[in-house]
C-alpha cells in the first residue's frame, strides 16, 4: 500500500537547464521516478492553477529520494520543505498559486524538476 505525503514547495526562478515539457489536461499529473534513472519523469510539467502533482517513487534501486524546492527570490512567500520519498511511496501537492516551482533531489546530483503553474 502506498503512503501519501503532503508536499509544500516554493515558487522560484530557475537557474538550471531542462529538456522537454508536458502540458497537463487532467487535474492530477504524475511525475514518476523510474527504477535506476535518478530522474523525475517528466522533468518539466505545465499545469493550470488548482492542478495536483503526484510524485511516485517506483525506484527499488535507491532507498529514498529526498527532494526540496530551490531557494529563490520569492522564498519569503512560500514554505520550503524537504520531502523523503521512499520506494513505493507517493506524494501529492495541489498548486493554487501560479508561478514556477523548481525542485531537486538532495541525494542525486542533477535530479531536478520544474512545475509551471499557469
Ligand atoms: Cu534522488
Boltz pocket constraint, residues with backbone or C-beta under 6 A from the ligand:
constraints:
  - pocket:
      binder: B
      contacts: [[A, 38], [A, 64], [A, 65], [A, 66], [A, 105], [A, 106], [A, 107], [A, 108], [A, 111]]
      max_distance: 6.0
